Amino acid sequence: MSSESPETDVKDVPVKKEDMPFEQALERLESIVAKLETGQLSLDESLALFQEGIGLARVCTFKLEEAEAKIEQLVEESGGRIALKSFRQESKN
């Protein structure tokens, strides 16, 4: 157990997609989950963290979808040529 009060960790974290890197959003989300799992928070603190967590989950989802759209896979075609193929096209097959 930490000597910090759980209240001091509840902060307004920006949840705008363009404001937060994926890694930071995921790290904060993991921290929130750990705090909620302790069962040591008041109902109000739990609700505030849950709401923040929902926003962070949305940020993570957006960032992953954004990255997925950018991924291209190199695919060797017959004849030895290399072609670029969209990740989304490949994953649908």
N, C-alpha and C positions, 0 to 999 in steps of 0.2 A: 504494500500500500504506500502510496505517495503521501508526503506530508502536506502537499498542496490541497487546498479545498477544490472540489470539482468545479465550483462556480468560477474560479479564476481561469479555468481552461476554456470556458464557453465564451467564444468571441465571434464577432461578426466577420466571417471570412468572405471575401468577394467570391461570388459564384457565377459571375459573368464568364461565359466560355472563353472569351478572348483575354481575360485577366489572369488566368491561373494555368500554369503548366500541368499536364496530366499527372506527373509524378508527385507534385505538391498536393493536388486534389486527392489522389489515391492515398497518400500518406496520412492526410487529415482524416479521410474517411475511415481508414483502418484504426486511427486513434479514437475516433468517435465510437466505432463498433466495440472496441475494447472497453471504453468507459461505460457504455450501455450494458455490456455483459456483466459488469461487476455488480449491478443491482444496488449500488450505493448512492444513486442520484435521486433527487426529489422528482416528483412527477413533472413539474415545470421544467427542470433542468433536462430531464429525459426527452420531453417534447421538443424543447429548443434544439437539442443535439440531433434528434431524429429529423427535424425539419432541415437543419443544415446538411445532414447526411444525404437526404433526398436530393438537395440541390447539387451536392458534390457528385453523387452518382450520375446525375444528368450531365454534369461537366465531363466526367470520365467517359460516359457513353458517347457524347458528342466528339470528344477528342479521338476516341478509338475509331469511330465511323469516319472521321476526317482522315485519319492515317490510313485506314483501309482503302479509302478511295484513291490514295496516292500510290499505293503499292503496285508495282508492276513486277511480274515474274518473267524471268528469261526462260524461254522454252525452245528446245532444240527441235527444229523441224526436220522432216526427211530431207536428205541431201546435205545435212550438216549445217544448215543455216540457223542462225540464232534470231529469234523474233521476240518482241516484247508482247506480253499478254497481260491484260488487266487482271488484277486479283479478283475482282468481283465476278468477271466472266468465268474464271477458273473455278471459283468456289461454288458456282451454280450448277456445274456439271456433276 
